[in-house]
Amino acid sequence: MKKKLRILLVWILVSLIFQFGGHWLLNLQIQKVMGLGVVNSELPVTARLKASIPGSELRNIQVSYAKDYLAYMEKDTLKVFNLKKEKIIFEKISPSATDHTLGVLTYQWLPDRNILLYFYARKNPNEVTTVKVYPSQTVPPAPAMDLKTEDPNQAKNLTQEASLEPRYEKRYGSPQLTELYSLELPNSDEDEEPNDRLNSFDPPSGSEEISAGGKLEKFVVAASTNLMYLTVSNGSAQQLMKIDVNKKVSSRSKAREVIENMAVSDRCATLYMDSKVGSVRQVVAIQNLEASKKDQRLVISKNAKDRILGVRKGKVYLGEVENNQLVKIKTTEDLEGMKENPVLKTEWQGSIPYPDNIRTLIGVQGEVIVYDNQTAYIVRDGQLSEVKLQGDENYVSADGAELIQLSKAGTSTRVELQPLEP
């Protein structure tokens, strides 16, 4: 009897082990499919390669997350170059050779997929529309009539019909439409055609709403929720616009507010930005709450010298700038329920040149990278190192792992990719 009981207990134990093991494996696979927790455990993709790109006036260089595609602008045309096969596999030409406000306005790779998001402007074919406008149905007093020769009821009906005749009015919309596209690319080793898809706004007037705002400037995407923010400027006025997962466009502007820089959380989709209203400059956050509630604005730092540097893996990075020098790097937790004026922890102190045209990003290992066309300054674990850049033009990938160096060679451009290492 004891022997049978021991065998039964052993089988129960084995069954539990298999059951918990199966649940663990299933959960791991679900995380991989959904993209949850994978980014934190994986190292960034890096590559060492050289290629020659036709053309010598390339602008706004951006490399894909797998470091196998390069997106750039050349003569108002967006082009995507396959770095492995050394050929252009996609072009989006401007609809006008003279109007430089049309065509591709801005673009950005998603951080974990071969998808390029871009905004494209074209002329509005229905800028002026004609609509019927019906007057009020109030019936004016009937005119005097000869009761001997006319039917009073008939006269009343004729007067009412005359008062309801429509008139035609012209309505004026935005002279252009701004559309959002997602360009999905195949594996760089394959020969499939890219899938260029138009994402319709809800309502369709959203494309006119963005166009009416003016020039697109800053554009950030929260990959975890597909939430997008962009700033649109028209003269001295600026609007902050939000595009949610259903492609619904809404304004998140504050009166007289100018947004100098912004970054979005890779976990909570919270927007952090340098906000200036009059002489008051602050770092603020916009939290995305439930659909039934309004977004919440929070002050992260009231220090006028603080600037948002970026957000990565649960940390918000702020830099203190004084006399065009970055003198301090501070962090706070990137929480789903942020509070106003959170505690800021100083991670580094020193001095890095920080002019207006400097570029800053946060690498996947938490390093702060500040660079211009000659030097990259890297702050990692509280230590500062410098990398001298050799190309005619130099770029760092969005994950901070790859250095892209461009050198002109006649009518073509030589591009060299290598890991960014101190």
BAKE-149045 format. One record per residue (C-alpha): residue in one letter; x, z, y. Coordinates in steps of 0.05 Angstrom, whole numbers, plus 5000, padded with zeros to 4 digits. Layout:
BEGIN
aXZY;...
END
This chain:
BEGIN
m500050005000;k505750185048;k509249535031;k503049125047;l502249505113;r509549355132;i508648615116;l502248605159;l505848945217;v511648445212;w506847855214;i503148155274;l509848235310;v511947525294;s505247265318;l505847635384;i512847365395;f510546655384;q504446765428;f508447045487;g513746515478;g508545965479;h505446235542;w512246275576;l513945555558;l507045305580;n507745675646;l514645365657;q512044665644;i506244775692;q511145005746;k515244375736;v509143925741;m506444285802;g513344345834;l512845115838;g519245505835;v523344895816;v526444765883;n529345465887;s532845425819;e535644715824;l541944505861;p541243935910;v542743225887;t549442965912;a552842295903;r559441935918;l558441195932;k559940635980;a555740046000;s555339496052;i548839406092;p547338756129;g546638886203;s550739276254;e545539606298;l542440116251;r538640706280;n535441356255;i539041376188;q535441796135;v537441856061;s532342016006;y532542675968;a535842335907;k541142005953;d539541305926;y535441005984;l537140956057;a531640856111;y533540596179;m531140196239;e534039526259;k531139116316;d524339466314;t523839366239;l523739936188;k528239776128;v529540136063;f536039986027;n537440115953;l544440425954;k545640325880;k543639585877;e546039455949;k539839085972;i534039156020;i527739295981;f522639416037;e521539186109;k516039356159;i516238886218;s513339046287;p506938656303;s509838456370;a516638176390;t515938406462;d511839046461;h516739576436;t511340116435;l508439786373;g511039786301;v514140376264;l514440986310;t517441526266;y518641676192;q521042216144;w522642276070;l519042806029;p524143316006;d522643265932;r520142555918;n521741825931;i516341775984;l517341586057;l511941766107;y511541346170;f507141226230;y505640506250;a502340276315;r498539626325;k493939346378;n486739586375;p482538956359;n476339326385;e479139646448;v472939426487;t466239476452;t459239336477;v453639806458;k446139826469;v443740396513;y436440566513;p433440886575;s429241516574;q422341426542;t418941746602;v413341286623;p412941146698;p406241166734;a402140546720;p401540066779;a394839946813;m390639436779;d383939096782;l379539476734;k374738906732;t379738406704;e384838826665;d384439306607;p387539976630;n390140126559;q393539446555;a396839556623;k399440236601;n402539946538;l405939386577;t408939886626;q411640326569;e414739736533;a418139506598;s421140196609;l424240196539;e428139546544;p435539686527;r441539526571;y448639366549;e454739786568;k462139696554;r466040256522;y473640296526;g477940586471;s485440656462;p489339996470;q492840136404;l491740466337;t496840916303;e496440926227;l499741356174;y502941026114;s506241306051;l511440866019;e512541055946;l518940785916;p520640685842;n526840955808;s532740615842;d534840315774;e528139965766;d525739305795;e518539515812;e515739355880;p514739955928;n507540185938;d505940166012;r499440536022;l495240646085;n492441356091;s485841326129;f484341866179;d477942266178;p474442076222;p477541386233;s477941526307;g483841976291;s488441376297;e485941256368;e486541986384;i493941996366;s495241346404;a491741596466;g496442196468;g502441746483;k509341736451;l510642066383;e516642526388;k517243066335;f514443016264;v514743546209;v511643576140;a510044176095;a511243876026;s507744445991;t501044296025;n501943596054;l500443896122;m503443516181;y504843676253;l507043196308;t508043226382;v505442666427;s507742606499;n504642216557;g508742316620;s509643056631;a503743246586;q504743396513;q499943506455;l501143846388;m497043516333;k495643746263;i493943286204;d491243666144;v491043466071;n484543086082;k487942686138;k483543026191;v486743016260;s486043606307;s489543856369;r493244516369;s495744476441;k495945036490;a494944896564;r501444666599;e505444806536;v511844416521;i514644446450;e522144346451;n523344396375;m519544576313;a520344706238;v515244816183;s515545306125;d517044996057;r512845556025;c507245776070;a506445146114;t507145596176;l509445226238;y515045536278;m516745256347;d520345346413;s514645406462;k515345366537;v509445496584;g511645486656;s517845936659;v516046326596;r519946106535;q518546406466;v519146266392;v512046246365;a508746116298;i502145796279;q499446056213;n494545636173;l488846086151;e482745936109;a478645326129;s473145786157;k477946116206;k481945866265;d489545806260;q493046426285;r498646416338;l504046946334;v510047106377;i516347136334;s521247256391;k520347386465;n527747296478;a528246676523;k535146526493;d532546466422;r531445786389;i528345606322;l533745316276;g529645196213;v526045506154;r528445506082;k526945906018;g523246486049;k527546566112;v526346366184;y532846216222;l533446336297;g539446196340;e541246546405;v543846046455;e547746236517;n551245756565;n550645176515;q553845596460;l550545846396;v552846576396;k548346896344;i544346706282;k538547156263;t533447146207;t526647436189;e522347356127;d517746756121;l511447116099;e504546866085;g501847416130;m506847406188;k506447956240;e508047906314;n515148086336;p518148176266;v524848506256;l530548006265;k536848106224;t543447866253;e547047426201;w552847166243;q556047236312;g561146776345;s561146146386;i559145426368;p558244866419;y550744756427;p549144196478;d542143896484;n543543316436;i546243746379;r543043696310;t541544306267;l538844406197;i538544936143;g541544736076;v538544906008;q543645445997;g541645786062;e547545506102;v546445356176;i549344666194;v550444486267;y553543796279;d554843236328;n558342576316;q565242876308;t564643566277;a560043946229;y559944706237;i557545066174;v555645796173;r555046046101;d554646786081;g556646996151;q562946556152;l564145956197;s567845326174;e568744636206;v568743936177;k571643356216;l567342726210;q570642046201;g565241516210;d563241136273;e556541486263;n555442096219;y549142406190;v547642996144;s541942966093;a535943406104;d538043876047;g544943966079;a548543736016;e550543016033;l554742706088;i553041986107;q558541626145;l557340946176;s562840466200;k561639786231;a564939186198;g563238556236;t555938376226;s555138896171;t555639656165;r559640036113;v556240666089;e559741216049;l556241806017;q559842435995;p558143165987;l558843566052;e564244076036;p568344526083;
END
